[in-house]
Amino acid sequence: MLTMRNIVRIKPFKMDETVALLMKWNDELADKYGFPKNRIWTGTSGPTNTLVYESDLEGTEEEQKRAAGMMASPEMQEWVSQLSQLTLSGDIVDSTEILTRLA
């Protein structure tokens, strides 16, 4: 199992809209596409407008195929487009990458 952690800087005054979009994933899209719901954190300290969301994945080939199919859907392309319009920058860190760095 690996944890995918996304650390993003949100555009000013767009935090509520971004959280609502991530909640749409949790409420509607995660189950539809067979993926886990995100854990979502907004910051009270540190860099302004930082949001972290993460989920635990199996990292299997089947999961990778499901992800490719999901990202080919117009619905998910629109969701990703909306999310990218709300963010300034971001990093995705997975536990495999972290373990590789520590080795």
C-alpha positions in Angstrom: 0.0 0.0 0.0 1.1 3.5 -0.7 -0.1 6.9 0.4 -0.5 9.6 -2.3 -0.2 13.0 -0.7 -0.9 16.1 -2.8 0.3 19.4 -1.4 -1.1 22.4 -3.3 -1.1 26.1 -3.0 -4.5 27.5 -3.7 -5.3 30.8 -5.4 -6.3 33.6 -3.0 -9.9 33.4 -2.0 -10.4 30.0 -3.7 -10.0 27.6 -0.7 -13.7 27.0 -0.1 -14.3 26.3 -3.8 -11.3 23.9 -3.8 -12.5 22.0 -0.7 -16.0 21.8 -2.3 -14.4 20.3 -5.4 -12.4 17.7 -3.4 -15.6 16.9 -1.4 -17.3 16.2 -4.8 -14.6 13.5 -5.3 -15.4 12.1 -1.9 -19.1 12.2 -2.2 -19.6 11.3 -5.9 -16.6 10.3 -7.8 -14.4 8.0 -5.6 -17.0 5.2 -5.3 -18.0 5.6 -9.0 -14.4 5.0 -10.2 -13.4 2.5 -7.4 -10.9 4.6 -5.6 -10.6 5.6 -1.9 -11.9 8.9 -0.6 -9.4 11.7 0.2 -8.4 13.0 3.6 -8.3 16.7 3.3 -6.4 19.3 5.5 -6.4 23.0 5.2 -3.6 24.9 6.9 -3.8 27.2 10.0 0.0 27.8 10.0 2.7 27.6 7.4 2.5 29.0 3.8 -0.8 30.8 3.1 -3.5 29.0 1.1 -1.9 25.5 1.4 -4.1 22.5 1.2 -3.1 18.8 1.6 -5.2 15.9 0.4 -4.2 12.3 0.5 -5.5 8.8 0.0 -4.2 5.2 0.4 -3.8 3.2 -2.8 -2.9 -0.5 -3.4 -0.5 0.4 -6.2 -1.5 -2.6 -8.3 -1.6 -2.9 -12.1 -5.4 -3.2 -12.0 -5.6 0.0 -10.1 -3.3 1.7 -12.6 -5.6 0.5 -15.5 -8.7 1.8 -13.6 -6.9 5.2 -13.2 -6.1 5.4 -16.9 -9.7 4.6 -17.8 -11.0 7.1 -15.2 -8.7 9.9 -16.6 -10.0 9.2 -20.1 -13.5 10.1 -19.0 -14.8 13.6 -19.9 -16.2 13.9 -16.4 -12.8 13.4 -14.8 -11.0 15.6 -17.3 -13.4 18.4 -16.4 -12.9 17.8 -12.6 -9.1 17.9 -13.1 -9.4 21.1 -15.2 -11.5 22.7 -12.5 -9.0 21.8 -9.8 -6.0 23.1 -11.8 -7.8 26.4 -12.3 -8.0 26.8 -8.5 -4.3 26.0 -7.8 -1.1 28.0 -8.1 1.3 25.1 -7.7 1.5 21.6 -6.2 3.5 18.6 -5.4 2.5 14.9 -5.3 4.4 12.8 -2.9 3.9 9.0 -2.6 5.2 6.7 0.0 7.2 4.8 -2.6 9.1 7.9 -3.5 9.8 8.6 0.1 11.0 5.1 0.8 13.3 5.3 -2.2 14.8 8.5 -1.0 15.5 6.9 2.4 17.1 3.8 1.0 
